[in-house]
Amino acid sequence: MKKLRALRELKGMTQTELSVSANVSQSLISDIENGRVSPTVRILKNLARALGVSVADLLDEEQQSA
């Protein structure tokens, strides 16, 4: 999920900082960013909240390529 990485970097956050804010493990963030796992809706909501964006903003990239 390249959009997650782009938004995280735009906000100046490390994977560790995002993981703490979103209440998920840093390894899960890495796995999501590298396309190894797909996040659940709950995790998407947590990530979006931590980044200050909407879930739609996180999914925008995938919707365009679908």
PDB file of N, CA, C and O in Angstrom, chain B, residues numbered from 101:
ATOM      1  N   MET B 101       0.854  -1.172   0.000  1.00  0.00           N
ATOM      2  CA  MET B 101       0.000   0.000   0.000  1.00  0.00           C
ATOM      3  C   MET B 101       0.903   1.239   0.000  1.00  0.00           C
ATOM      4  O   MET B 101       1.240   1.794   1.046  1.00  0.00           O
ATOM      5  N   LYS B 102       1.272   1.638  -1.190  1.00  0.00           N
ATOM      6  CA  LYS B 102       2.205   2.755  -1.333  1.00  0.00           C
ATOM      7  C   LYS B 102       1.628   4.063  -0.799  1.00  0.00           C
ATOM      8  O   LYS B 102       2.369   4.933  -0.343  1.00  0.00           O
ATOM      9  N   LYS B 103       0.327   4.198  -0.856  1.00  0.00           N
ATOM     10  CA  LYS B 103      -0.307   5.437  -0.379  1.00  0.00           C
ATOM     11  C   LYS B 103      -0.061   5.616   1.115  1.00  0.00           C
ATOM     12  O   LYS B 103       0.150   6.740   1.568  1.00  0.00           O
ATOM     13  N   LEU B 104      -0.083   4.543   1.881  1.00  0.00           N
ATOM     14  CA  LEU B 104       0.175   4.624   3.314  1.00  0.00           C
ATOM     15  C   LEU B 104       1.574   5.178   3.560  1.00  0.00           C
ATOM     16  O   LEU B 104       1.751   6.089   4.368  1.00  0.00           O
ATOM     17  N   ARG B 105       2.555   4.635   2.871  1.00  0.00           N
ATOM     18  CA  ARG B 105       3.938   5.106   3.035  1.00  0.00           C
ATOM     19  C   ARG B 105       4.044   6.580   2.651  1.00  0.00           C
ATOM     20  O   ARG B 105       4.667   7.365   3.365  1.00  0.00           O
ATOM     21  N   ALA B 106       3.437   6.958   1.527  1.00  0.00           N
ATOM     22  CA  ALA B 106       3.511   8.348   1.066  1.00  0.00           C
ATOM     23  C   ALA B 106       2.894   9.301   2.082  1.00  0.00           C
ATOM     24  O   ALA B 106       3.475  10.344   2.383  1.00  0.00           O
ATOM     25  N   LEU B 107       1.730   8.959   2.610  1.00  0.00           N
ATOM     26  CA  LEU B 107       1.073   9.821   3.593  1.00  0.00           C
ATOM     27  C   LEU B 107       1.875   9.887   4.894  1.00  0.00           C
ATOM     28  O   LEU B 107       2.004  10.950   5.500  1.00  0.00           O
ATOM     29  N   ARG B 108       2.408   8.746   5.312  1.00  0.00           N
ATOM     30  CA  ARG B 108       3.212   8.715   6.537  1.00  0.00           C
ATOM     31  C   ARG B 108       4.438   9.607   6.395  1.00  0.00           C
ATOM     32  O   ARG B 108       4.753  10.387   7.294  1.00  0.00           O
ATOM     33  N   GLU B 109       5.129   9.491   5.266  1.00  0.00           N
ATOM     34  CA  GLU B 109       6.321  10.299   5.044  1.00  0.00           C
ATOM     35  C   GLU B 109       5.962  11.777   4.906  1.00  0.00           C
ATOM     36  O   GLU B 109       6.704  12.643   5.370  1.00  0.00           O
ATOM     37  N   LEU B 110       4.828  12.065   4.268  1.00  0.00           N
ATOM     38  CA  LEU B 110       4.375  13.442   4.134  1.00  0.00           C
ATOM     39  C   LEU B 110       4.137  14.083   5.504  1.00  0.00           C
ATOM     40  O   LEU B 110       4.396  15.271   5.700  1.00  0.00           O
ATOM     41  N   LYS B 111       3.643  13.281   6.442  1.00  0.00           N
ATOM     42  CA  LYS B 111       3.397  13.766   7.806  1.00  0.00           C
ATOM     43  C   LYS B 111       4.671  13.767   8.652  1.00  0.00           C
ATOM     44  O   LYS B 111       4.656  14.208   9.801  1.00  0.00           O
ATOM     45  N   GLY B 112       5.772  13.273   8.082  1.00  0.00           N
ATOM     46  CA  GLY B 112       7.042  13.252   8.803  1.00  0.00           C
ATOM     47  C   GLY B 112       7.085  12.228   9.922  1.00  0.00           C
ATOM     48  O   GLY B 112       7.772  12.422  10.925  1.00  0.00           O
ATOM     49  N   MET B 113       6.351  11.140   9.749  1.00  0.00           N
ATOM     50  CA  MET B 113       6.287  10.099  10.780  1.00  0.00           C
ATOM     51  C   MET B 113       7.117   8.886  10.379  1.00  0.00           C
ATOM     52  O   MET B 113       7.211   8.537   9.203  1.00  0.00           O
ATOM     53  N   THR B 114       7.715   8.256  11.382  1.00  0.00           N
ATOM     54  CA  THR B 114       8.369   6.972  11.158  1.00  0.00           C
ATOM     55  C   THR B 114       7.316   5.876  11.281  1.00  0.00           C
ATOM     56  O   THR B 114       6.203   6.120  11.749  1.00  0.00           O
ATOM     57  N   GLN B 115       7.676   4.672  10.859  1.00  0.00           N
ATOM     58  CA  GLN B 115       6.762   3.540  11.038  1.00  0.00           C
ATOM     59  C   GLN B 115       6.477   3.322  12.521  1.00  0.00           C
ATOM     60  O   GLN B 115       5.353   2.991  12.901  1.00  0.00           O
ATOM     61  N   THR B 116       7.480   3.505  13.342  1.00  0.00           N
ATOM     62  CA  THR B 116       7.300   3.311  14.793  1.00  0.00           C
ATOM     63  C   THR B 116       6.340   4.336  15.362  1.00  0.00           C
ATOM     64  O   THR B 116       5.465   3.990  16.155  1.00  0.00           O
ATOM     65  N   GLU B 117       6.490   5.599  14.968  1.00  0.00           N
ATOM     66  CA  GLU B 117       5.579   6.640  15.456  1.00  0.00           C
ATOM     67  C   GLU B 117       4.144   6.361  15.023  1.00  0.00           C
ATOM     68  O   GLU B 117       3.211   6.518  15.812  1.00  0.00           O
ATOM     69  N   LEU B 118       3.969   5.951  13.777  1.00  0.00           N
ATOM     70  CA  LEU B 118       2.624   5.633  13.292  1.00  0.00           C
ATOM     71  C   LEU B 118       2.057   4.425  14.022  1.00  0.00           C
ATOM     72  O   LEU B 118       0.872   4.394  14.353  1.00  0.00           O
ATOM     73  N   SER B 119       2.893   3.441  14.270  1.00  0.00           N
ATOM     74  CA  SER B 119       2.406   2.236  14.948  1.00  0.00           C
ATOM     75  C   SER B 119       1.906   2.555  16.351  1.00  0.00           C
ATOM     76  O   SER B 119       0.897   2.004  16.793  1.00  0.00           O
ATOM     77  N   VAL B 120       2.607   3.441  17.050  1.00  0.00           N
ATOM     78  CA  VAL B 120       2.174   3.841  18.393  1.00  0.00           C
ATOM     79  C   VAL B 120       0.846   4.601  18.310  1.00  0.00           C
ATOM     80  O   VAL B 120      -0.079   4.327  19.074  1.00  0.00           O
ATOM     81  N   SER B 121       0.760   5.553  17.383  1.00  0.00           N
ATOM     82  CA  SER B 121      -0.458   6.361  17.239  1.00  0.00           C
ATOM     83  C   SER B 121      -1.659   5.532  16.811  1.00  0.00           C
ATOM     84  O   SER B 121      -2.783   5.797  17.236  1.00  0.00           O
ATOM     85  N   ALA B 122      -1.423   4.527  15.969  1.00  0.00           N
ATOM     86  CA  ALA B 122      -2.511   3.705  15.438  1.00  0.00           C
ATOM     87  C   ALA B 122      -2.759   2.454  16.272  1.00  0.00           C
ATOM     88  O   ALA B 122      -3.694   1.700  16.001  1.00  0.00           O
ATOM     89  N   ASN B 123      -1.926   2.232  17.286  1.00  0.00           N
ATOM     90  CA  ASN B 123      -2.079   1.071  18.164  1.00  0.00           C
ATOM     91  C   ASN B 123      -1.968  -0.257  17.399  1.00  0.00           C
ATOM     92  O   ASN B 123      -2.757  -1.181  17.602  1.00  0.00           O
ATOM     93  N   VAL B 124      -0.971  -0.318  16.520  1.00  0.00           N
ATOM     94  CA  VAL B 124      -0.653  -1.552  15.791  1.00  0.00           C
ATOM     95  C   VAL B 124       0.859  -1.746  15.852  1.00  0.00           C
ATOM     96  O   VAL B 124       1.583  -0.835  16.253  1.00  0.00           O
ATOM     97  N   SER B 125       1.333  -2.903  15.464  1.00  0.00           N
ATOM     98  CA  SER B 125       2.769  -3.154  15.524  1.00  0.00           C
ATOM     99  C   SER B 125       3.487  -2.488  14.350  1.00  0.00           C
ATOM    100  O   SER B 125       2.910  -2.285  13.281  1.00  0.00           O
ATOM    101  N   GLN B 126       4.742  -2.159  14.572  1.00  0.00           N
ATOM    102  CA  GLN B 126       5.559  -1.564  13.511  1.00  0.00           C
ATOM    103  C   GLN B 126       5.732  -2.562  12.369  1.00  0.00           C
ATOM    104  O   GLN B 126       5.754  -2.174  11.201  1.00  0.00           O
ATOM    105  N   SER B 127       5.854  -3.826  12.699  1.00  0.00           N
ATOM    106  CA  SER B 127       6.025  -4.835  11.649  1.00  0.00           C
ATOM    107  C   SER B 127       4.780  -4.931  10.768  1.00  0.00           C
ATOM    108  O   SER B 127       4.891  -5.208   9.574  1.00  0.00           O
ATOM    109  N   LEU B 128       3.602  -4.706  11.339  1.00  0.00           N
ATOM    110  CA  LEU B 128       2.374  -4.719  10.538  1.00  0.00           C
ATOM    111  C   LEU B 128       2.383  -3.541   9.566  1.00  0.00           C
ATOM    112  O   LEU B 128       1.999  -3.692   8.406  1.00  0.00           O
ATOM    113  N   ILE B 129       2.818  -2.378  10.030  1.00  0.00           N
ATOM    114  CA  ILE B 129       2.908  -1.202   9.138  1.00  0.00           C
ATOM    115  C   ILE B 129       3.844  -1.528   7.972  1.00  0.00           C
ATOM    116  O   ILE B 129       3.523  -1.250   6.816  1.00  0.00           O
ATOM    117  N   SER B 130       4.987  -2.110   8.276  1.00  0.00           N
ATOM    118  CA  SER B 130       5.939  -2.486   7.236  1.00  0.00           C
ATOM    119  C   SER B 130       5.309  -3.472   6.253  1.00  0.00           C
ATOM    120  O   SER B 130       5.445  -3.314   5.040  1.00  0.00           O
ATOM    121  N   ASP B 131       4.626  -4.481   6.773  1.00  0.00           N
ATOM    122  CA  ASP B 131       3.987  -5.483   5.915  1.00  0.00           C
ATOM    123  C   ASP B 131       2.918  -4.854   5.017  1.00  0.00           C
ATOM    124  O   ASP B 131       2.802  -5.219   3.847  1.00  0.00           O
ATOM    125  N   ILE B 132       2.149  -3.925   5.547  1.00  0.00           N
ATOM    126  CA  ILE B 132       1.112  -3.254   4.757  1.00  0.00           C
ATOM    127  C   ILE B 132       1.756  -2.390   3.681  1.00  0.00           C
ATOM    128  O   ILE B 132       1.356  -2.437   2.518  1.00  0.00           O
ATOM    129  N   GLU B 133       2.750  -1.603   4.067  1.00  0.00           N
ATOM    130  CA  GLU B 133       3.414  -0.718   3.105  1.00  0.00           C
ATOM    131  C   GLU B 133       4.085  -1.489   1.975  1.00  0.00           C
ATOM    132  O   GLU B 133       4.154  -1.004   0.846  1.00  0.00           O
ATOM    133  N   ASN B 134       4.571  -2.671   2.271  1.00  0.00           N
ATOM    134  CA  ASN B 134       5.264  -3.478   1.267  1.00  0.00           C
ATOM    135  C   ASN B 134       4.369  -4.479   0.559  1.00  0.00           C
ATOM    136  O   ASN B 134       4.850  -5.309  -0.211  1.00  0.00           O
ATOM    137  N   GLY B 135       3.056  -4.404   0.818  1.00  0.00           N
ATOM    138  CA  GLY B 135       2.097  -5.240   0.109  1.00  0.00           C
ATOM    139  C   GLY B 135       2.078  -6.698   0.525  1.00  0.00           C
ATOM    140  O   GLY B 135       1.546  -7.542  -0.196  1.00  0.00           O
ATOM    141  N   ARG B 136       2.652  -7.004   1.677  1.00  0.00           N
ATOM    142  CA  ARG B 136       2.669  -8.396   2.138  1.00  0.00           C
ATOM    143  C   ARG B 136       1.358  -8.803   2.800  1.00  0.00           C
ATOM    144  O   ARG B 136       0.992  -9.978   2.786  1.00  0.00           O
ATOM    145  N   VAL B 137       0.648  -7.832   3.382  1.00  0.00           N
ATOM    146  CA  VAL B 137      -0.658  -8.107   3.989  1.00  0.00           C
ATOM    147  C   VAL B 137      -1.611  -6.963   3.660  1.00  0.00           C
ATOM    148  O   VAL B 137      -1.185  -5.840   3.388  1.00  0.00           O
ATOM    149  N   SER B 138      -2.895  -7.264   3.688  1.00  0.00           N
ATOM    150  CA  SER B 138      -3.920  -6.244   3.497  1.00  0.00           C
ATOM    151  C   SER B 138      -4.511  -5.907   4.858  1.00  0.00           C
ATOM    152  O   SER B 138      -4.827  -6.807   5.636  1.00  0.00           O
ATOM    153  N   PRO B 139      -4.663  -4.623   5.153  1.00  0.00           N
ATOM    154  CA  PRO B 139      -5.200  -4.240   6.463  1.00  0.00           C
ATOM    155  C   PRO B 139      -6.694  -4.494   6.562  1.00  0.00           C
ATOM    156  O   PRO B 139      -7.417  -4.426   5.568  1.00  0.00           O
ATOM    157  N   THR B 140      -7.144  -4.784   7.766  1.00  0.00           N
ATOM    158  CA  THR B 140      -8.573  -4.909   8.015  1.00  0.00           C
ATOM    159  C   THR B 140      -9.189  -3.510   8.046  1.00  0.00           C
ATOM    160  O   THR B 140      -8.469  -2.512   8.079  1.00  0.00           O
ATOM    161  N   VAL B 141     -10.491  -3.439   8.037  1.00  0.00           N
ATOM    162  CA  VAL B 141     -11.187  -2.150   8.106  1.00  0.00           C
ATOM    163  C   VAL B 141     -10.832  -1.438   9.410  1.00  0.00           C
ATOM    164  O   VAL B 141     -10.607  -0.228   9.415  1.00  0.00           O
ATOM    165  N   ARG B 142     -10.783  -2.171  10.497  1.00  0.00           N
ATOM    166  CA  ARG B 142     -10.449  -1.571  11.793  1.00  0.00           C
ATOM    167  C   ARG B 142      -9.059  -0.949  11.758  1.00  0.00           C
ATOM    168  O   ARG B 142      -8.861   0.160  12.253  1.00  0.00           O
ATOM    169  N   ILE B 143      -8.105  -1.653  11.180  1.00  0.00           N
ATOM    170  CA  ILE B 143      -6.740  -1.136  11.105  1.00  0.00           C
ATOM    171  C   ILE B 143      -6.670   0.059  10.159  1.00  0.00           C
ATOM    172  O   ILE B 143      -5.957   1.024  10.432  1.00  0.00           O
ATOM    173  N   LEU B 144      -7.403   0.000   9.050  1.00  0.00           N
ATOM    174  CA  LEU B 144      -7.460   1.155   8.154  1.00  0.00           C
ATOM    175  C   LEU B 144      -7.982   2.387   8.883  1.00  0.00           C
ATOM    176  O   LEU B 144      -7.452   3.486   8.716  1.00  0.00           O
ATOM    177  N   LYS B 145      -9.010   2.203   9.683  1.00  0.00           N
ATOM    178  CA  LYS B 145      -9.568   3.323  10.451  1.00  0.00           C
ATOM    179  C   LYS B 145      -8.540   3.870  11.436  1.00  0.00           C
ATOM    180  O   LYS B 145      -8.390   5.085  11.567  1.00  0.00           O
ATOM    181  N   ASN B 146      -7.834   2.984  12.126  1.00  0.00           N
ATOM    182  CA  ASN B 146      -6.800   3.413  13.083  1.00  0.00           C
ATOM    183  C   ASN B 146      -5.678   4.173  12.379  1.00  0.00           C
ATOM    184  O   ASN B 146      -5.214   5.201  12.872  1.00  0.00           O
ATOM    185  N   LEU B 147      -5.246   3.664  11.230  1.00  0.00           N
ATOM    186  CA  LEU B 147      -4.169   4.319  10.481  1.00  0.00           C
ATOM    187  C   LEU B 147      -4.610   5.684   9.973  1.00  0.00           C
ATOM    188  O   LEU B 147      -3.867   6.660  10.069  1.00  0.00           O
ATOM    189  N   ALA B 148      -5.815   5.747   9.437  1.00  0.00           N
ATOM    190  CA  ALA B 148      -6.336   7.020   8.922  1.00  0.00           C
ATOM    191  C   ALA B 148      -6.435   8.046  10.046  1.00  0.00           C
ATOM    192  O   ALA B 148      -6.040   9.200   9.872  1.00  0.00           O
ATOM    193  N   ARG B 149      -6.954   7.636  11.187  1.00  0.00           N
ATOM    194  CA  ARG B 149      -7.084   8.539  12.334  1.00  0.00           C
ATOM    195  C   ARG B 149      -5.706   9.038  12.772  1.00  0.00           C
ATOM    196  O   ARG B 149      -5.528  10.225  13.045  1.00  0.00           O
ATOM    197  N   ALA B 150      -4.745   8.138  12.837  1.00  0.00           N
ATOM    198  CA  ALA B 150      -3.398   8.511  13.278  1.00  0.00           C
ATOM    199  C   ALA B 150      -2.720   9.476  12.299  1.00  0.00           C
ATOM    200  O   ALA B 150      -1.906  10.309  12.697  1.00  0.00           O
ATOM    201  N   LEU B 151      -3.065   9.352  11.020  1.00  0.00           N
ATOM    202  CA  LEU B 151      -2.469  10.221  10.000  1.00  0.00           C
ATOM    203  C   LEU B 151      -3.275  11.499   9.772  1.00  0.00           C
ATOM    204  O   LEU B 151      -2.818  12.417   9.091  1.00  0.00           O
ATOM    205  N   GLY B 152      -4.468  11.548  10.344  1.00  0.00           N
ATOM    206  CA  GLY B 152      -5.314  12.727  10.155  1.00  0.00           C
ATOM    207  C   GLY B 152      -5.916  12.807   8.767  1.00  0.00           C
ATOM    208  O   GLY B 152      -6.133  13.896   8.236  1.00  0.00           O
ATOM    209  N   VAL B 153      -6.187  11.646   8.179  1.00  0.00           N
ATOM    210  CA  VAL B 153      -6.808  11.582   6.853  1.00  0.00           C
ATOM    211  C   VAL B 153      -8.023  10.658   6.923  1.00  0.00           C
ATOM    212  O   VAL B 153      -8.269  10.020   7.946  1.00  0.00           O
ATOM    213  N   SER B 154      -8.770  10.593   5.838  1.00  0.00           N
ATOM    214  CA  SER B 154      -9.918   9.684   5.792  1.00  0.00           C
ATOM    215  C   SER B 154      -9.472   8.315   5.275  1.00  0.00           C
ATOM    216  O   SER B 154      -8.416   8.185   4.656  1.00  0.00           O
ATOM    217  N   VAL B 155     -10.283   7.315   5.538  1.00  0.00           N
ATOM    218  CA  VAL B 155     -10.005   5.982   4.994  1.00  0.00           C
ATOM    219  C   VAL B 155      -9.987   6.062   3.472  1.00  0.00           C
ATOM    220  O   VAL B 155      -9.177   5.401   2.823  1.00  0.00           O
ATOM    221  N   ALA B 156     -10.875   6.867   2.904  1.00  0.00           N
ATOM    222  CA  ALA B 156     -10.915   7.034   1.446  1.00  0.00           C
ATOM    223  C   ALA B 156      -9.580   7.557   0.918  1.00  0.00           C
ATOM    224  O   ALA B 156      -9.141   7.162  -0.162  1.00  0.00           O
ATOM    225  N   ASP B 157      -8.930   8.449   1.682  1.00  0.00           N
ATOM    226  CA  ASP B 157      -7.619   8.954   1.273  1.00  0.00           C
ATOM    227  C   ASP B 157      -6.588   7.828   1.206  1.00  0.00           C
ATOM    228  O   ASP B 157      -5.739   7.810   0.315  1.00  0.00           O
ATOM    229  N   LEU B 158      -6.665   6.902   2.138  1.00  0.00           N
ATOM    230  CA  LEU B 158      -5.739   5.764   2.134  1.00  0.00           C
ATOM    231  C   LEU B 158      -6.014   4.829   0.959  1.00  0.00           C
ATOM    232  O   LEU B 158      -5.089   4.251   0.388  1.00  0.00           O
ATOM    233  N   LEU B 159      -7.274   4.685   0.606  1.00  0.00           N
ATOM    234  CA  LEU B 159      -7.669   3.748  -0.442  1.00  0.00           C
ATOM    235  C   LEU B 159      -7.637   4.360  -1.832  1.00  0.00           C
ATOM    236  O   LEU B 159      -7.795   3.637  -2.815  1.00  0.00           O
ATOM    237  N   ASP B 160      -7.440   5.652  -1.947  1.00  0.00           N
ATOM    238  CA  ASP B 160      -7.513   6.363  -3.220  1.00  0.00           C
ATOM    239  C   ASP B 160      -6.663   5.719  -4.304  1.00  0.00           C
ATOM    240  O   ASP B 160      -7.129   5.540  -5.429  1.00  0.00           O
ATOM    241  N   GLU B 161      -5.431   5.372  -3.985  1.00  0.00           N
ATOM    242  CA  GLU B 161      -4.531   4.758  -4.960  1.00  0.00           C
ATOM    243  C   GLU B 161      -5.093   3.453  -5.507  1.00  0.00           C
ATOM    244  O   GLU B 161      -5.059   3.218  -6.715  1.00  0.00           O
ATOM    245  N   GLU B 162      -5.609   2.605  -4.622  1.00  0.00           N
ATOM    246  CA  GLU B 162      -6.125   1.318  -5.042  1.00  0.00           C
ATOM    247  C   GLU B 162      -7.385   1.478  -5.888  1.00  0.00           C
ATOM    248  O   GLU B 162      -7.597   0.711  -6.827  1.00  0.00           O
ATOM    249  N   GLN B 163      -8.213   2.453  -5.571  1.00  0.00           N
ATOM    250  CA  GLN B 163      -9.441   2.656  -6.342  1.00  0.00           C
ATOM    251  C   GLN B 163      -9.126   3.103  -7.759  1.00  0.00           C
ATOM    252  O   GLN B 163      -9.833   2.724  -8.692  1.00  0.00           O
ATOM    253  N   GLN B 164      -8.080   3.902  -7.939  1.00  0.00           N
ATOM    254  CA  GLN B 164      -7.722   4.379  -9.266  1.00  0.00           C
ATOM    255  C   GLN B 164      -7.181   3.257 -10.150  1.00  0.00           C
ATOM    256  O   GLN B 164      -7.379   3.270 -11.365  1.00  0.00           O
ATOM    257  N   SER B 165      -6.500   2.287  -9.540  1.00  0.00           N
ATOM    258  CA  SER B 165      -5.903   1.224 -10.336  1.00  0.00           C
ATOM    259  C   SER B 165      -6.846   0.040 -10.549  1.00  0.00           C
ATOM    260  O   SER B 165      -6.544  -0.863 -11.330  1.00  0.00           O
ATOM    261  N   ALA B 166      -7.978   0.044  -9.862  1.00  0.00           N
ATOM    262  CA  ALA B 166      -8.921  -1.088  -9.956  1.00  0.00           C
ATOM    263  C   ALA B 166      -9.752  -0.997 -11.216  1.00  0.00           C
ATOM    264  O   ALA B 166     -10.595  -1.859 -11.463  1.00  0.00           O
TER     265      ALA B 166
END
